[in-house]
Every structure is written in C-alpha cells, then in structure tokens.
C-alpha cells in the first residue's frame, strides 16, 4: 500500500508500511512509526539490557504488561521489546 493515506494518526507512513510488510500488527507498527516521528524511539536509558530490573519493571508497568511481577530482568526486557 505505498502512498496510502493512513490519516493523521500515523505520523510516518513509510515506516508504518515497512513494519506492516515485516509482519508487525497495525497497533505495533503505528506505535513505532509515531515514536520514531516524535523522536522518542530511542530510550534515554540505553539498551534494555543495560537497565536494572526495577527500571524494566517500571517500564513494563507503564505500558501495561501483565505478569510483570513474576518476571526476571531478561523476561521483562523481552516482554517490553515484544510489546
């Protein structure tokens, strides 16, 4: 769908389409495309692996990942990455 108008809710249509072609859900593609357009795609805390478990837990809580209290650092990082 190159050139497709996704409306004002999608801030970077080209990246959105690339992510959709790679199999990302509409929600995930929109979230990533909009974060990239807003300049917030790169977290100021560095890579997920460089953050503490507590920082990852807080991030997981903010984005609503279920079961986070029973997750270790690696599981939290994976859940955040896959969200």
N, C-alpha and C positions, 0 to 999 in steps of 0.2 A: 503494500500500500504506500509506496513512496509518493510524497506530495499530498497525502491525505491530511485533511484538516481535523485535528483531534479536539479542537476547541481551545478555549483559554486555559483549561485546567492542565493541559500538557505544555510545559514550558520549553521542552527540547524534543520536538517531534522526530528528528533524525535518530537521536539516541533511543527514544522510545521504540521506534520501529526496529532498530538493530536488536534491542533486548527482546522484543516480542519474537523476532525471527530466530533468536537463540533459545526460545522456549520459556522465557520469563512470563509470569502471569501479567495480566493487564495492570493489576494493582502494584506489583513489584516494579514493573517497567516504568510506570508513572512516577512512583516514589523516587526511583533512582534518577530518572530524567529530570525531575523537578529539583532534586537535591543538587544535581550537577549544575543546573542552570542558576540556582541560587548561590552556588559557591560553597555549599555545606557538605559536599560529598565526602571530603577528607576530614575525618575526626581530628580535632586538635590534640587528642590524647595519644596519637600514634596508632600503631597497629593494635589489633585486638589482643594479640599475644603479649604485647608489652604492658598491658593494663593489669591491675590487680583484680582478684576475684570480686572484691567489693565494688570496684568500678564497673566491671562487667555486669554484676548483679543489678546495680542501679540503672544501667542502660537497658537491661532486659525488662526491668520493672516499668521504665518509661514507655517502652514500645509494646508492653503487654504480653510478654512471653510466658505462657503457662508452664508450671512445673519448675520454675527457676530456682526455688529454694533448695531443691534436691540435686541441683547440677553442680559439678565441679567447674573449675576455670575453663577447661577445654570444651566441655559441653555448652557452657554459656557462650563462649566465642563462636562455636558452630551454630548455635541457635540464633544468635544475633546476625551472623553472616547469612544464614538461610532465610531470615525473616523477610 
